[in-house]
Amino acid sequence: MKKISYGIDAPHVVRNLFIFSIIGFVVSIFFPLIQIGQIDIHTSGFIWMGFSCGLMGVWMLLYSVYGKLKHRDRILNMINWKGNEMVLDIGTGRGLLMIGAAKRLTSGKSIGIDIWNMEDLTQNKIEHTTDNVVLEGVKDRVEIKNDNAMSMSFADNTFDIVISNLCLHNIYNSEDRKKACYEICRVLKKGGTAIISDFRHIREYKNNFVQAGLQTELLPAAYFTTFPPLPILKIYKG
């Protein structure tokens, strides 16, 4: 039987952290002294690399399994839901935010877009997103689309709520990230709210939205439930 799963975030990063952790412990324990010609290299300090990389790897796994569920709820609890909202989740992945929003709707609709990059999430495929939608019982309130955040196919002023977590930093050019921010401004209705959470460029996003004439509020990260720490940017289109 299929089970609900929202995957492991940044699996290659988690893998590399554990590899470096093992290297750090192995080198410090089994090769305490390395001699290169006349040079003696004491490797006891490598144990700290092993410890720190291992700790970060474990913390990232805990975020993926437990923390991001709490982070999702923190984001969604910032919205005063009526139940009839049109919601857009940018970079939906396997549907965590999109499905969470759909559960708070009655007559509204939650739409998730992504390009489903496998480096961002384990088994990051639209088929797995669809499976989660069915298993969570929100199929009638959800739509999934392959769409690009920098040039979305939606009309102006379509959405009451726009949400996004750990997505926009994957756009590597600052001008393209600005395009994505302006696209959010374009599709957001007047009086609507957007909430973005990310571990990079969050102040850059804030400046982009301020330049576009929107009101912003930057909230601190919850350090015990997110790793890397994820601040939240709340945006209001007046």
N, C-alpha and C positions, 0 to 999 in steps of 0.2 A: 504494500500500500504506500502511496505517496504521502509524504509528511511535509508540513509547513516548514520552510527553511528560508532564511534571509541571507545565508551565505557568510563567508569570512571576507572582511574588507581587506583590500591590498594584500592578497595572499603571497605575492612575490616578496613584498617587504617583510612580512612575518617570517617566511622561509629564510630569507637572508639574515634576519636577526638571530634566528636559532643556529644557523650555520656559523656565524661569527662568534656566538656564545660558546659553541662546542670548540671552535678553534682556540678561543681564549683560554678555556679550562685545560684543553689538551696540551697546549704549548707550555703553560705555566707549571703544570704538574709533571709532565714527562720530559720536558726539555728546559729545566730551570736555568741552564747556562748554555748559551750558544757561542761557540768560538769561531770567528772569522779572521784568519790570519793572527795578528797580534791583538785583535779586539775581542774582549769578552762582553757578551750581551746577557745581562740578567733579565729573565722574562717574567719575574714574579708579578710585575704590573699587569701582565696580560689577564690575570684572573679577574681584574676589575672590568676589563672589556667583556669577558665572559659573563660576569654577573650582570652588568648593565644592559647588554644586548639581550640576555635571557629574560630579564625583568621587563624590558620593553616589548619583547615578543609575547610574553604571557599577558601583559596589560592590553595589548592590541587584540589578542584572542578573547579576553574577557569582555572588551568593548563589543566585539562582533556578536558574542553569544548573549550577553546580558545588557551591557551598557547602552547599546543603540536602541533597545526597546524603551528604556527610560528616557533617553534623549529624544526619541520620537514623541513620547508623551509630553515632555517639557515643551517641545515646539508646538504641538497641537493644542496644548492647554493655554497657549497665549492668544488663542482666537476665540471670540465670542460666537459660538456656532448657533445658527438658526435652523440648519438642516436643509436649506434650499440652495446652498452655495454651489457655484461652479469653481472647482479646484483644479489647479495644475501643479503636478509634481515634476520638477525638472531633474533629470538624472535618476529616474525611479529605481533603476536596478531591478531587484526582485520584488519591488513593490511595497517596501516597508511604510513609507510615508503615505503613498497613494491609498493603500488599503486602510491604514489607520484613519485617514481623513474620511474615506468612504463609510466607515463604521459610525461616523458622527453625522451622516447625512440621511435624509428621508426622501425628499424629492430632488435633491441636488445630484451633481455628478462629479466624480473624481477622475481626472485624466492624467496618466503618467507617460512621459516621453523619455527616450534614451536612445543611445546608439549601441549600447550593450558591449562595452569593451571588456574582454575577459581579464585584463590586468587589474581592473578596478574591484572585482568581486568574483568569488568562486562560482562556477557554473552560471555565469552572467549571460543568460539567454532569455529571449522573450517568452519562450515556451515555459520556463520555470516561473516567470512572473505570472503567466496565465494560470499555471497550476496553483500558485499561492492564492490568487484571486478566487478561484473556485473553492479551494479548501477553506478559505476564510469566510465564504458565504456572501460575497459582495459583488458578484458578477453583474447584477442588474444596475449597479451604481458606478461602474468602472469602465474606462476605455483606455487601451494601451496603444501608443503610436511610436513608430520609429521617426524621430524628429530631432533636428539640431537646434540647440539652445541659441545659436547665433543668428538663426534665420527661421524662426518658428512659422508654421503654416497657419496659425490662428489669426482671426481678425482682431483689429484693435478693440480694446475694452471688452474682452471676452470673460475674464476671470475675476471673481470676488477675492479669491485667495491664490497666491502663488507660493509654493514651498520648495526648498531645495537643500539637500544635505550632502556635503562632500562631493560636489560635482564641478563647480566652476573653476576650481584650481587645475582641473585637467585640461583647460584651455591655456596653452602655454604662452600665448602672446597677449600682452596687456591691452592692445587695441581690440583684439577679438573678445577679451573678457568684457571690455566696455560695451561692445556690440551686444553681448549676452545680457548685460545689465539694462541696456536701453530697450532690448526686446521684452524684458520683464516689465519695464515701464509701459511699453506700448500695449501689451495684452492685458494689463491690470486695469480693472474698472476704476473710475473715480469713486473714492470712498473705500477702495479695496486695500488689502494688507498682503504684503509679501514678507516671508521669513526665510533667511538664508543662513546656513551654518557651514563653516569651513575652517580649516586649520591654517590656510594661507590666504593672503591678499584681502582679508576681511575689511581693512581700512580703505583699501583701494576701491572695493565695492561700495563702501559707504560714500566715498567722495564722488563716485560715478552717479549714485542716486541723488545726492545733494545737488550736483551740477544739473541733473535733469529736473530739479524742482520738487523732489519728493522729501518728505520728512523721514528721519531715521533715528533709531535708538540702538546703540551697541551694548549688548549684554555680555557679562563675563562667562567664561567657560565653566562647566561643572567638572572640576578636575578629578573627582572620584568616579565618575561614570563615563568619561570620554577620554580616549587616548588615540592619537594626539589630542590635546585639549581643544575643544570646539566651542569658540564663542558664537553668539547668535546675533545676527543683524535683523532688526525688525523695521520694516519700511511701510509707510503709509502714503497713499496717493490721495491728496485732498482735492 
